[in-house]
Amino acid sequence: MRKLLLSIVLVLSANTFFAQSVFDKFEDQEKIKAVIVNKKMFSLLSKMDVKDKETQQYVNLIKKLDNLKVFVTNSDLKAAEMKTTADKYLKTAGLEELMRVNEGGKSVKIYVRSGASESQIKELMMFVEGSGTEETVLMSLTGDFDLNELSVLTDKMNLPGGDDLKKASKGKK
């Protein structure tokens, strides 16, 4: 009985540990805007009454998502901290580079962990390194979704860096 209780405690604490993200530390920091959407919210959104095809595509996509975390800053100090954290995460997370663009004073890098097929994605991380007046954006998206569906998400949710993400989803077929 004692071993069973100990096993249950370990499993529950492991679930709590793995539910955390390396990016969670940016959630409550000054000078960083954060948007966090979890599985429960996606589940509630997926119950919307749908009238048109585009909204139906959106609902179909959000059913496949687990977490969305977006962090945005104009602070050079916070941007450097976000970049360091993202770089460390990339070294251990097993993500592959999908796209890299340097344009108009900003650098956009998009990384993915693939699923069953080439366009299936388990995790997507986007880092937009702004300079001057451009915002720095760190986005993490997890679930089991198709890369080609992401343009619908960026249109409906008006995400920072959404235009860059839309280019990636249309670029890889």
Secondary structure by P-SEA (a helix, b strand, c coil): caaaaaaaaaaaaaaaaaaccccccccccccbbbbbbcaaaaaaaaacccccaaaaaaaaaaaaccbbbbbbbccaaaaaaaaaaaaaaaaccccccccccccccbbbbbbbbcccccccccbbbbbbbbcccbbbbbbbbbccccccaaaaaaaaacccaaaaaaaaaaacc
